[in-house]
Amino acid sequence: MRIAWPVVVGNLIETFYNLTDAFFLGKLGASEISAPSISFSIMMFLIVLGTGLSGAGTTLIAQAKGRSEPGRMNHYLNQMTTFLVAASLLIMAFGLLISRPLLALLQTPGEVMGFTLSYLRICLCGIPFTFMYYILQAAFIAVGDSFTPLWVHLIAVLLNAILDPLLIFGPGPFPALGVAGAAIATIGSQAVAAALSLAILIKGEHGLRLSRAELKPRGDTLRLFMQIGLPSSIGQALSCLGFTVLQGLVNSFGTAAIAAFGVGNRVTSLFDVPARGVASAATTLAGQALGSGDRKEAGRVVRVCLWSCVAFLTPLLVLSFFAGGDIVRLFVDNPEAMRLGDIMFKIVSPSVFMFGLYLVVTGAFQGAGATKIIMFLAILRLWGTRVPLAYLLALTTRLGPVSIWYAMLVSNSLTAIIGFIYYRRGPWMSALAGKKI
């Protein structure tokens, strides 16, 4: 819990970070609030390489700590920094290049296109800042310090909450920039978080410190990072692509459906927060236990994390089931959006419980370096189940956007069941056996 609670708070803050733009833009109208909703899935698709490589860094640093090898811990930190900074610049350039044709491919409505393109392009420029924070978070969580990344993130979120209304509405001397103002507030706060992260890593804590000599890229370490991080990145990328394709289906149902889907996804991600925090603790502690060769301890970690997750999730999901429409009303005053959002919460809430437990077992798989199974489950969840089922129901029934809610229910539940079967029977604890780490 010492590791998990700052991650829970940090993920909660991240959710409010995403909801802040939606909250203030919702005051302008349904078209404006659609800009962050559509951009969110695209941004997630583009940054998955960073999350995969940073996850590999967490795995390697945690296992090196379990073996009591501080030199290897520091080596992995510096190499992760080099890889992620280079990746962030390439991803930013690629995103700026494809932003307009991608939005057109997603059937973005004409009344939303201008707002979304402006918001997306500005946010893409903040990817290098985001990746710098990922480096700090991955390294410090690996050694059990989840508090330092928390306070850095908290500063960024508070700054974003202050800048959002100032740059969106333009009170006093501030310009009224609308949607573009929300995006500028976002990357401004990300830049502050990046600067703080870099300063902490240069100063050095827990034996983790950036050094010029260690930053020189090493081919063997890059290959190890790719072996662990690439399967996870591919799984997440294809998942995000699946979410992007689903966004295209949502867009075809109109602005009210876009607003309900955007707010609903952000709120359900809020309910995922406790599970993601506990999953991070599972990654750290299972990784350290397996690094020291204690498989029994790794299994005990997972069991404790699963029961903790059950305790956290149950009251939140009861709340979302009975008060879904009221939650949507907080963000957008559109009767059809509220109706669709209420239906979404009633259908999806039970599956969010299953998905939370799934996150815990995949957190343990990440700590062990067993990322191929994570890739398989991610692909199965979106492309094997959710995307085809959503389109099938949308095309063959009169459910409309509710087709997507049912597809979410089935895909989350099925993937969780398969993940548990692998946890019980699969060789996940031996994923890095025989590799030189």
Beta strands, then each sheet from edge to edge (+ up, - down):
end
